[in-house]
Amino acid sequence: MFEVIQRKPKIDAYSPKGRKMGDISGQIELRDVYFSYPARPKELILKGFSLFIPSGKTAALVGRSGSGKSTVISLIERFYDPMTGEVLIDGVDLRKLQLKWIRRKIGLVSQEPVLFGSRSIRENIAYGREGASSEDVIAAAVLANAADFISKLPQGLDTMVGEQGIQLSGGQKQRIAIARAILKSPRILLLDEATSALDGESERIVQGALERAMLNRTVIVVSHRLSTVMNAHFIAVIHRGRIVQKGSHAELLKDRKGLYNQLLRLQDIGKEMKRDKSVCDSLEIGPQSLSAPHRHFLHTTKSQEAMPELPSKSEASDKGPPQVPLSRLARLNSPEIPVLLLGALLAVANGVILPIFGTVLSGIIKTFSEPPQELSKDSKFWALMFVVLGFASFLSHSLSTYFFAVAGCKLIQRVRSMCFEKVVNMDIGWFDEPQHSSGAIGTRLSTDAVLVRRVVGDSLAILAQSTATAVAGLVANEAVGSMRTVSSFCAEKKVVKQYEKKCEAPLKAGIRHGLISGIGLGMSSFFLFFAYAISFYVGALVVHHGKATFHQVFFALSVTAIGISQSNSLAPNTSKAKVSVASIFEILDHRSKIDPSQNCGKRSKHVKGDIQFRHVRFRYPSRPDIKIFRDLCLTIRAGMTVALVGESGSGKSTFISLLQRFYEPDAGRITLDGIEISKLQLKWLRQQMGLVSQEPVLFNDTIRANIAYGKAGNVTEAEIVTAAKLANAHNFISSLQQGYNTLVGERGINLSGGQKQRVAIARAVIRAPKILLLDEATSALDAKCERAVQEALERVMVGQTTVVVSHRLSTIKGADLIAVIRNGVIVEKGRHETLIKIKDGFYATLMAPRNKM
């Protein structure tokens, strides 16, 4: 603990040191920068990187995934310092400026928007500027095209976003992140794939809002979509950590063999070069056009504030878990009854020592009144009795502490394993509740499980568990925080085994600590009585030689005896333990509505892949006032590729969640090959599907292990490599220092967005699923990788039913069927060529910005 407290970070945001200038113009320069991430020091990301961006200009960084684009932004934000070289703002090295001050001048919208789960939408936007008023927040939301969807929420701006923004769609999260950056009104604006999760219409409007926000600011744009960066003052093409081309869009086009032209051709937007002026004009949103939604937004927010609050959830959380009789906990500890009995007997023996000590003490007092000859003889006897009591105390105390530690540690391991197994088999709706966030569940698994041990009777060995619980807690938090991925890949047993493996270390450490602390306590008791023996013997000699009176010696022994009473100060805190017991059993007693551990349900020998949604209605349990699907009907024939399109938040990802049975529909039926999916065995159903989500979730393990998660049972090296090659991931993995043994870091932090996505695709491909679900599967890839992965996916998709969710026209126009979702129903359905011709059709309107660019 003190090591953490006393550690001085190399980059300290709280340090008052450094220069604070009046203001900055926003000039940025990276001068001969070399950089590698601390986790991979031997792999250079930037190699002699130099870039100069004049004040008020917009610079775009393009290149393949992993080329170092996002790293440049991290260095400008000073999340890291370069190994060599300098990062300068207005000619001053970043390391010489006060960190907190300079970060206030920089606004960032990253590739994976981070929202604070315990805060409302209002508070998340307000993070952009300290002391921001409600009007400022609303204005920023309007500019970011977020006002419309926020106004439709029952609590408006006061809607809680959920852990990691789980209550919102990817596009909605991105718009809130953009609003937060706009509110900051920074001198430097950093946009790292800021519009990657938006549909065409939202991207067009947000791009217009960003262009207004960019005026008189220095802007760095990172994007895989070259259509997003064409209007930048200059474009820097990065390849393997160096700038290989630089210039305006028109200048770079002249170099036919250049990397920029290659990327451009891959995106197949050569025909889109002539921008229609009308599109640019349509981005000019005047005060009149803003005023109507602005007024509506204000009205909605105020009306929601006036609505009476629903007391059910808050009242339930205030009541806390129901009381649980301790007999239930005793039954959990029943396998250790022999150990507990031994510990109890030894504890009783240890307790008997004190009354015996009283008897010995009375004999000592009597000895002091005996004649000198008897005093010399009896003093040796009573001194020996003290030594015997010391040995008895040593043995009984040591062994009782050891046996209680063994029983306590096994109880903790059992409780944690049972709870964790229960948690990973909960329905996804359970995790939508704030009290069931990964942090709250992690606390129950670590802290509450340890407090439960106090009921067993052990209070001294508890401190040893505090350090060990952190290791198991990391695995628990990671799995609980990524439950959709765990459930999708039927990896519940795998993560439970991993968690149990992590719990073995605390078990061994606890038993070892029980042995060591038991010996230590026993030795302390032994030395206490040994001290009594020496004190008494010396006292007897002193009295014998007339140098002290009996009363003086007795007083000295009595004062020393006070130490005995101090052993009672470590009584267990049973009140806290009872609360923890109730908290643990609340999880164990909860019956999941959708439990993948249950083996009941049908299993088909042959899956064709016919999917049908019949009059489906659905609302999320955590937001019962918002209808996602009102009457959704869609039939997908076996082997078809169906693309779902619509505005952000229209329910495209919800369609996939219902198909995977993360939730149950409120009404209607969902069938697979004519059988209602609620009647199929859940684990078997999910094994037929491969999912690649919008935000790829990787576990803090090796790349090999992450890919292997996709398939149950033993996975061969050949299967892993084949899957990686299909996902166009093999080359970048092979180029890493550790290859497939490279640790991806927590949530894949050691990999770029595109690299993470390709590992996630390999994980889905390895199981050879009958149904492939692609939720923005190529959103984080550059043009070349997207083309390669798209071709790989097309090979995998042959003969399989595929559901694609994407905002990219290139991804969906080849689908057998495109279904347009709006207001909870399918409003248009057909092939791209048919839908695009419908005059004033929603699909044609949605895709218009991409067709006219």
LOSEMAR-533542 format. One record per residue (C-alpha): x, y, z. Coordinates in steps of 0.2 Angstrom, whole numbers, plus 5000, padded with zeros to 4 digits. Each point is the difference from the previous one (the first is absolute). Layout:
<sites>
XYZ/...
</sites>
This chain:
<sites>
500050005000/501450125005/500949954984/498550074990/499850155011/501950054999/500249964982/500450164990/499349984982/501150064986/498550104993/499150075014/498450094996/499950075018/501750085000/499950195001/501750014991/500250064983/499750164990/498250074998/499950124985/498650134998/499349914985/500649894986/499850024981/500049824997/501649974990/500549825002/501749914995/500649835002/501950004998/501049844996/498949905012/500449825004/498849915011/499549825006/498749965012/500649955018/499249834998/500949964984/501750105001/500849914986/498750044987/500250174994/498350084995/500750174994/501850014992/500750174997/498250074998/499950194996/498550114997/499650185001/498250075001/499850194999/498750085011/498249994995/500349874986/499249834999/501249854998/499449834995/501049845005/499649854989/500849834998/499849825004/499549935017/501450005012/501050124990/500150125015/498650134997/499249985017/501750005008/500350184993/498450065009/500649915016/501650095000/499250174997/498849975015/501649955009/499449835005/501749954996/501750084998/501149964984/501649905003/500950134990/499550164990/498850135005/498150045000/499850194999/498550115002/500350194995/501949955000/500049945018/500449825005/498449925007/501149945015/500350185005/498250055001/498849975014/499149844995/498350045007/500050174992/500549944983/498749865000/498750125003/500450084984/499849844990/498449914996/500049814996/498749894992/500749824999/499749854990/499149915014/499050135010/500249995019/498550055010/499850005019/498749875005/499650075017/499650174991/498550074990/500150064982/500050185007/501549965011/501049914987/499850154988/500450125014/501749915003/500650104985/500050165010/500050045018/498550105006/499149984983/498150065001/498649894995/499850124985/501849974995/499749815001/498450014989/500950114987/501449874999/498849864998/499150094986/501650034991/500549825001/498349944994/499649925016/498550115006/498849904990/500349825007/500350085018/498350084999/499149834997/500749935016/498850005015/501350095011/500750104986/501750075005/499949925017/500049824992/501449895007/501149944987/500449835009/501749925002/501150044985/498550094992/499149834998/498350085000/500450094984/500449954982/501750024993/499550164990/499150075015/501649985011/501050084986/498950154999/500050035019/502049994999/499950134986/498950115010/501249995014/501450054989/499050154993/499650065017/501850015005/500250134985/501949954999/501450084990/500549834994/498849874994/500549824998/498749894991/500549815000/498749924989/498750125008/498749954988/500449814997/498449955010/498850114991/498749974986/500150104984/498850135004/500750025018/501750014993/499650134988/499250115013/501349975014/501450034987/499250174996/499950035019/501849965002/500550114985/499250145009/500949955016/501749994990/499950194995/501650095007/500649845008/501449884997/499249844996/500849824997/498849884992/500449815001/498849904988/500049844990/498650094989/501050104987/498350094996/500150085018/501850074998/499950074982/499750185005/501550015012/501350134997/501249864998/500149815002/501449905007/500149824995/500949895013/500849844997/500949905013/500350145011/500650134987/499150134989/500249934982/498950144992/499450175004/498950134991/498250044996/498849884993/500250074982/501949995002/500149835006/498849944986/501350054987/501249865007/499249854991/501249885009/499950085017/499349915015/498550135001/499549964983/500049815004/498950035015/498950114990/499749864987/499749875013/498650105007/499350024982/499550185001/500850064985/498350054993/499750105016/501450124998/498850144993/499150065015/498350074996/499950185007/498349975006/500649885012/501250125008/498650135000/498849885009/501350005014/499750185004/498749995014/499450175004/499350075016/498249974994/500349824996/500849975017/498750095010/498649884998/500949845006/500850115013/498350055007/499349834999/501649935009/499750135014/498249965002/500349815000/501350025014/499050115011/498549894998/501049855005/500650085015/498250045005/499649814999/499849905016/501449885002/499849825000/500449945018/500249824997/501849984996/500750135012/498949935014/500649824996/501850065001/499750095016/499349845009/501549904995/500149815000/498949905011/500749935016/500749824999/500149875014/501849965004/499649824999/500050014981/501850065001/500449865012/499349884987/501250074987/501549975012/499449825004/501449914990/501250085012/499049945016/501549885005/501250144999/498950125009/499749885014/501949985002/500250195000/498650025013/500749865011/501750095000/499250175002/499149925016/501749935006/500850174997/498550085010/500349885015/501850065001/499550175008/499049925015/501549885002/501150155000/498950075015/500249845010/501950014996/500050185006/499249965016/501349865003/501350134997/499250125013/500049865012/501949964997/500550185005/499449975017/501049845002/501649985010/501650034990/500449814997/498249974993/500150164990/501549954990/499349834997/498250054995/500650154989/500949884988/498449894999/498850154996/501350084988/499949834991/498150015000/500150164991/501149934987/498849854998/498550134998/501150094987/500249844990/498249965001/499550174995/501250004985/499349834994/498150045003/500150184993/501049954985/499049854995/498350085003/500550154990/500649894986/498549894999/498850155000/501050084986/499949844990/498150005003/499850194997/501050004983/499149854993/498350085005/500650164991/500549904984/498449915000/498950165002/501050094987/499949864987/498149975003/499650194999/501150024984/499249854992/498350075004/500550174994/500649954983/498449904997/498950155004/498950084987/500750154991/498650115007/500649975018/501650094996/499150154993/499550045018/501350125009/500149895015/500649864989/501450094992/501749924998/500750105014/498649965012/500149814996/501950015001/499950075017/498849865006/501249874993/501550075009/499550105015/498449925005/500749824998/501450055012/498850075013/499049844999/501549915007/499950095016/498449905005/501149854999/501050075015/501650054992/500450195002/501950014999/500349924983/498850114991/501350134996/500949884989/498649994988/499950194996/501549984988/499549844992/498250054996/500750134988/500649874988/498449905000/499050165000/500850064983/499449844991/498350025008/499850184995/500649974983/498849854997/498550095008/500450164991/500049904983/498549895003/499350024983/501649934992/500149865013/498249954997/500250014981/501449894999/499349885014/501650035010/499249995017/500949845005/501650064993/500050165010/499449915016/501449884998/501250154998/499350085015/500149845011/501849994994/500350185006/499249955017/501249865003/501450125004/499050095014/499549835007/501849945001/500650185006/498650005013/500549825007/501850055000/499650165009/498949905012/501549895004/501350145001/498850115011/499549855011/501849965003/500350195003/498650025012/500549835009/501750065002/499450175007/499049905013/501549895004/501150155002/498750085011/500049865012/501949974999/500150185005/498949975015/501149855005/501650104999/499150155009/499449885014/501649915002/501050175001/498650075012/500249855011/501950025001/499850195004/498849965014/501149865006/501550125001/498950135008/500250134986/498150014997/498449975009/498749874995/498750154995/501350084988/500349844991/498149954999/499650184994/501349984986/499349834995/498250075000/500550144989/500849884987/498449905000/499050144993/500849944983/498849855001/498550114998/500650084984/499849844991/498150035000/500150164990/499949904983/498249955002/499149974983/498950144994/498549894998/498850144995/501050044984/500149814997/498149985001/499850144987/501349914989/499149835002/498450084994/500850094985/500849834995/498449905001/499050134991/501149964985/499949815003/498150005002/499650114985/499249904986/500650054983/498650024987/501249954987/501249875007/501349934987/500549875014/498349914998/500149854988/498150004997/499450044983/500049924982/501649974990/499949984981/501249884991/500050114985/499850195000/499550084983/500050185007/498250064996/499750155012/498350085003/499450155010/498150005002/499250165007/501450025013/499850145013/501450045012/500650125013/501549995010/499749955018/501050155007/499050124989/498249934999/499350174994/500949994983/499449894987/501449934989/498949894989/498250034998/499549874987/501649934992/499749874987/501549934989/500349834992/501849954996/500249844989/501449885002/501650054992/499550184997/501050165005/498850135008/500650175004/499150115013/500150184998/499350155009/500450155010/501149985016/498949935014/498649934988/500349825007/501249924988/501149935014/498549965010/499449884986/501749915002/499849995019/498249934999/500649874987/501449955012/498749995014/500950135011/498250065003/498349934998/498750104989/498550085009/498949934986/500149904984/501149854995/501849984994/500349834991/501549904993/499549874987/498250025006/500449975018/499750145013/501850045007/499350005018/499749814998/501849974994/501449965012/500850175002/501849945000/499749904984/499150144992/501550125003/501249884994/499250014983/500450184999/501650104998/499950195006/501250144996/499450155009/500250194997/501250025015/501149855000/500349935017/501649915003/500649915016/501650045009/500949854993/501049954985/499450024982/500049814999/498849985015/498950144994/499749924983/499849835008/498650075011/498949984984/499949815000/499649885014/501249865005/501849994994/500650114986/501549964989/501350124995/499649974982/498250055003/500550165008/501250054986/498749954987/498750115009/501350145001/500449994982/498150014995/499850165011/501650084992/500850005017/501449874998/501350124992/499850135014/500149875013/501549924993/500950174999/499850025019/501549965012/499049865008/498949954986/498449915005/500750005018/499850195001/499050065015/498650124993/499950095017/498450055009/498650024987/501349984986/500950165004/501649944992/499249984983/499350134989/498250014996/500149914983/501249875008/498749965014/498649994987/501049874990/500349895015/498250015004/499549954983/501349855001/499149955016/498449994991/500649914985/500949875010/498449925005/499349984982/498350065005/498449974991/499450185003/501250144999/499550165009/501150164995/499650155010/501150144992/501349864998/501150104988/499750185008/501850015007/500949944985/500950114987/499649974981/501249874996/499649905016/498250024997/500149934982/501149855006/498849965015/498550034989/500649874988/500449885014/498350035008/499249974983/500949834998/499549955018/498250064996/499749884986/498649895004/499750095017/498750115006/500750175003/499350155009/501050164997/499850175009/501050144992/500050184996/501249974985/499249994983/501449894993/499649875014/498249994997/499650034981/500549824996/498749935012/498649884994/498850115010/500150165009/498750045014/499850185005/499550025018/499150165006/498950035015/500149825005/499449924984/500649964983/499650144989/500949944984/500649844993/500949944985/501750004990/501150164999/499650034982/498150005004/500050105016/501250144993/498750034986/498550045012/499750184999/500150085017/500249835007/500949995017/501449894994/500350124986/500050145011/501249915013/501249964986/499950174990/501550085009/501149854994/499350004983/500250184997/501750035008/
</sites>
